[in-house]
Amino acid sequence: MFRPFVLVLASLILVSESHGAEDPTRVSKQYSIVLLTGSGEDNPFWELFIGFMRASANDLGISVEVKYADNSRNRMISNTREVFRRDRKPDAIVAQSFKKVGPKLLRLAEQNEVPIFLVNSGLTEDEQKSVGEPRKRLKFWIGEMLPDDYGAGFKLANALIDEGLKDPRRIAPDGRVHLIGINGVISHSASIERVRGLRDAVAERRDEAVLEQVIEADWQKELARKRCRVLHRRYPESSAIWTASDHMAEGVIDAVGELGLTPGEEVVIGGVDATAEAMDLIEQGELCATVGGHFMEGGWVAVLLHDYLESGPAKIATHFNSPMTLVTEKNLATYRSLLTEAVWNRTDFRHFSRIHRPDLEDYDFDALKLTSEVPTNAGQSESSRDDETIVDGIAD
């Protein structure tokens, strides 16, 4: 059964005027969560993800510790084992399924009886069959919140094709825009789904576009730069470069410049994650588009885990799917306003908790419905309400 679970990006603009001041009703640290990511500390998307998660967790009395794997599957596993060897284990684990490590992490959590919630990158179809559904065979697998990676890849491809068709310099002799793709780690569900969206978008517009080749760069900026140089030399007519992350898109921009071309002119480039760096690149005209919003997942999962630890799983769905927003120069200002810690720190995330708001019949992250209780900033404009992301919670 599907239950509507609405997340409005503009909700972060609606904040309590007194939130920045000391609040005696604010909860103290009661719970501890460890976030396991396959990334390194210098990844812009994960910096955003962690910042938003901590802002939410602070309001809910949760401490967040981050363990980075630096792109190593073995380190991801060793980090997990180190956490479970502690005399005092965390109250919950939040993790991504990095390089097919998901089933291993789920089983380790089960053995140690520590609740675990998957985010960002989930299980493959075969892995899902091997472990079953959350809370079935694995009782401590609470659920997952994953982005609509297919939709992200699809939207980005269409945006690049549309932009490519605007300039005759980007149209090949066959009358079509030629694309190349730079993907993440080949085994990641995010990579698989994003590139599937890319391929389907091009297939639907085969009279306007052709996809030459997709190559993996493991989410790394420098590797993306090197492989883009090779790929573009192989397909010099390519005028649109699709990348599965903004971090890799930065490397692609460098590569295009090194090839004597101008990003945003002869070649259009797009990425995924909607990082602050990507916003700057769009403003400068070097990046055509990005797709994002899923950096908020850590914050919403903190709310869900808080309520789970307080009252159990009965009110919490097992699957959440967060669609992604396409960001271009047209809606840049609206989206960029959501990327500031000042906004997050003024937001009272307890308003999204069903423990703190027992009147809520379901999780509903539409802060517009809280306007009678949560004063808005005087300067809020109607445009801050334009971009919506709908998140569907799938109940058992």
N, C-alpha and C positions, 0 to 999 in steps of 0.2 A: 504494500500500500504506500502510495506517495503522499507525503505531507508537505505542504508549501513551507519553505524556509527561506525568508526574504532577507537579502543583505543589500542594503543601499549604500553604495560607496560614499555618497554625500553625507551619510550618517555621522561621519567623523567631524563634520563641521558643527553638529548640534551638540553642545557641551554645556556643562553646568558652570555658571559664572564663578561659583565658589570653589570649583574643583581644584584650582591651583593652590588654594590656601590649606592650612592644616585642618584635617577633618577628624574629630575625635571618634566618629563612628566607623572610620576606616579599619578594616581588619588588619591584624598583624600577620607576619609570615606564619602560615600553618602547614602548608604542603610544599613538597619539593618535586620538581620535574626535571628530568634530564632530556635534552634534545640531542639526538644523534643525527648528524648530517655527513654526507660523503664529501662535502665541499671543504675548501680551505677558508681561512679567516678573511681573505682578501676578496671574496666573491660579493659583488654589489647586491645581488638579489638576496643572498642569505643575510647580509647586513640589515637589509630592509625587513626581511622576515623576522629576524631575531629582535630587532628594535620594536616592532609592532607587538610581537608576542610578549615581550617583557613589560611593555606599557599596560597590556591587559592583565598579565599575571600579577603585577604590583598591586592593582586595585583589588585583586581577588585573594590576596594573602598567599601567593605562590612564589617561591624562588625558582629561577630557571638557570640551570647549568648547561653549557653547550660543549659538546665533544665533537671536534672536527676530525675527519678521516683523511683530509688532504688527497682526495681522489683515489684512495686505496681501499679496496674491498677488505683486505686482511686487517687493516687498521680499524675499519668499521666494526669488525667482529671483535677484535681485541679490546676496543673501547667499551663495547657492550659487556664483555666478560669482566672487565675491570670494574665496571659499575656494579655488577651483580656479586662480585666478591667482597664488597664493602660490608662492614658490620651493620651499618645503617643504610639500607637500600632506599632509593627514591620512592616516592609515592606513586609515580607513574613515569612512563617513557613515551616520548614523542619521536618518531623516526621516519625516515624515508627509506623505501626499498631501493637501495643503491647497488647497482651491478648484481642484481638478482639475490641480494642478501636478505630480502624481506622474510621469507619462510624461516630462515635461520634465526633471525631476531625474534620472530613471533614465538618460536619454540623455546628459545632461551628465556623469554619473558614468562612463558607458561611454566617452565620448570622452576623458576624463582618466584612465581606467584606475584608478579608485578604487572599491573595494568599497562597496556601499550596501545598507542593510537598512531596509525600510519597517516602521513601527510605527503603532499607534493608529488611523490612517485610511488605508485602502487604495485600490485602483483601482476604478473602476466597471466594469461588465461590458464596455462598449464599449472602454474604455481597456485592459483586460486583453487583449482580442483584438488590439489594435494593437501591443502590445509582447511578447505571448507570455508564456510561463512564465519564472520566474527561472532564470538560467544557461543558457537556450536561445539565443535571439537576442541577449539582453543578458547577456554572460558575467559582468559585474561586479555584476549584481543578484543578491545572495546569497540573499535570501529575505524573508519578512515574518512579523511576529507581530501579529495583529490581535484585538481583543476580539470577543466574541459580541454585537455591537450589537443584532442582532435579539432575542436572548434578553433583553438588558437592557431594551429597550423593552417587551417582552411581560411580563416579571416586574413591572416598575414599574406598568404599567397595571392588572394584576390586583390588586396590593397596594392601589392607590388605590380601585379599585372595592370591594374587600372592606372597606376602612376606611370608605368612603362609606356603605355599606349599614348600618353599625352605628348610625347616628344619624338619626332621622326628619327632622331639619332638613336633611339633605343629600339627601333623596330628593324628586325633583320630582313634580308632580301625576300624571304618567304612570307613577309607580311605579319610575322608573329613576334612576340616578346619571348626571348630565350632566357630561361632561368637555370641557375645552379643552386644547390642546397648544401649547407653546412649543418650537420646534425650533431647531437650530443653523444652520450655513450649508447652504443647500439642496443644494449640489452635493457636499457631503462624503459619503463612503460611510457614515460613522458616523451622520450625520443621516438618510440614506435608510433605513438598516437599523433604526435605533431607532424611527423613526416607522412603519415597516412592522410592527414588533412591536406597537406601540400599536394600530394599526388592526386587526390580526388578533385581538388579545386582546379588543377591544371587539366585533368581529364574532362571536366565539364566545359572547359573553355579551349578545347584543342584547336579551334579555328583562330584563336587569338594568342595562344601561348604554347610553349613546348618546354618540358623539363629535361635538361641534358643529363645531369648526373647529381646524385647526392653522396656526400662523403662525410665520415664521422670525424669530429675533432674533440670528442670527450669533454665538452663544456669548457675547454681551455682557450683563452684568448690567443696565446702565442701559437698554439697548434692550428687554430683557425686561420691565423694570418698566413702561415706557411702553406697550408693545404688550399687556401683560396688562391694563392699565387699560382700553384700548380694547375688547379682546376680551370682558372680563367685563361691561362695560356693554352690549355687544351681546347677550350670552347670560347674563343675570343669574341664571338658574336653575342655572348651572354651580356645582357644589360640589366638583369635583376638578380640579386643574390638574397636568397631566403636563408636565415639562420635561426636555429632553434633556441638561441638565448641572446640577450643583449650583450653579455660579456664576450661571447664569440663574435658578435657583430662589430664590437670595437676592434677586434683583430682584423676582421674583414675590411673595415674602413681603412686601416693602416695598409693592408695589402693592395687595395685598389689605388691608393695614392702612390705606392711604390711602383705600380705598373704604369704610372703616367696618366691615370684617369682621375676624374674629379667625382668623389662620392656625391650623389644627389644631382649630378648632371648627366654624364654619359651612362652612369650606372646607378641604380636605385637599390637600397639595402634596407632590410627589415629584420627585427629580432623579436624575442619573446622575453617577458619578465617585467617590462615597464619600470625599470630602475630609474633612479634620479639621474644617473649618467646618461641614460637613453633620452630622458627629457631634454637635457642640454644638447644632445646631438640632433634631436629633431628641431630644436630652436635654431641651431646653427645650419640646418639644411643638409647635414651629412647622413642622417637616418630618416628614412621615409616614414616608418611606422614601427610600433611595437605593440605587443598584446600583453595585458597583465591584470593584476588585481588579486592574484592568488597569494601574494605576500601576506595577506590578511589572515590566511588559514591558521597560522600559529596562534594568533590572538583569539580567534573563535574557538579553537580546540582547547585553549586554556580555560575558556568559559565552560565548555562541555566537561572537561576533566574535573574542574572545581566542583561542578554539580554532581558528577559521578561519585567523587570521593566523599561528598557530603551525604548523598542519599541513594546511591546505587544506580544501576543502568536503566531502570524501568522507563524513565521519561526521555531517554536519549536514543535516537536512531543510530543505525550501524553504518550507513553510507551517506556521505554528503558529496555532492558534485558542484564545484564552483565554476560557472562559466567565466570567461575572460573578456575584458573590454579592449577594443581596438583603440589605440591612442595615436593620433596624428596631430599636425599643427592646428587643426580645427578645434579640438577639445583639450589641447595641451594644458592650458591654464587651469581648467577645472580639475583634471587628474593630478596635476602637479601639487595642488593645494593639499592633497591627501598624503603626501610623502614627507611631511614634516613632523618631527617628534613633538614640537610645541602643540600641534593639534591633538596628537595621540595622548599627550600628558594631561590635556585639559578634558579629555573624554572620560567619563565615569563608566567603566566596563561592567560594573555591577548591575547596570540597567539592562544588560543582556542576559543576566543569569536568572534562571527560574527559581533558584534558592533565595536570591535577594528580591526577586519579583514573583512571588507565588501566584499572583493574579494572571500571569502569562499562561495561556493554554498550550502554547508550543514555543519553540525557539524562533524568535522573530527579530532579526537584526535590523529592522526598519525603524531607525531612530526618529523618523518623522512622526511616528505614532506616540512618541514620548514627549512631544512638544509642550503638552500641558503640564508635564512634571519637570522637564529639563529645559531651562531657559536657553534660548539661542543667542549666539553672538549678534550684536546689533548690526554688524556689517555683513551678515550673511545675505547672499544674493540668490535669486531664483535659479541662476545658472548652476549653482552648486548642487541642485537637485536633478540635473539632467541625466547624469550617468548612473544607471542602475545595473546591479549584477544580481541575478536571481540564483539562489542556491536551493536545490531540492534535497530534502532529507528523506531517505528511503527507510521506512521503519521495518522492523521484523515482520 
